[in-house]
Amino acid sequence: MITWRKASHSESTSTQSDCVEVADLGTSIGIRDSKAPEAPHITLTPVAFATLLTQAKRDELPH
């Protein structure tokens, strides 16, 4: 079973959460939209995921 996690600062209502969720898939990291948990998710290597987080924190992602 995959355990999906979201940030503790995520806002949520009784019917919907507006955030992404991540999961440790063993050799990769899964990322999905919390509003569409049954939709396909993307996977990144741990290094690519760490790079994504670093760039997001530094506001270095393309707009």
Phi, psi and omega in degrees: 000136179270132176258113179267140181233151174227165182299143179293342179273002183295136174280139176215152174245182181291340184245345188204144173240140181250081180195176172261156177239150179234154178215143173278115182258018180097276180263359179213172178246128177267144178228132179216164177275125182295338179280346182223064186296338179273349179288160177301151177247164176259157177234144177229153171292158177304322179294316179296322178295316178298320177296316178302313180298316179299314180294322179295317179296329180268003183056043181256006180281146178299144180257000000 
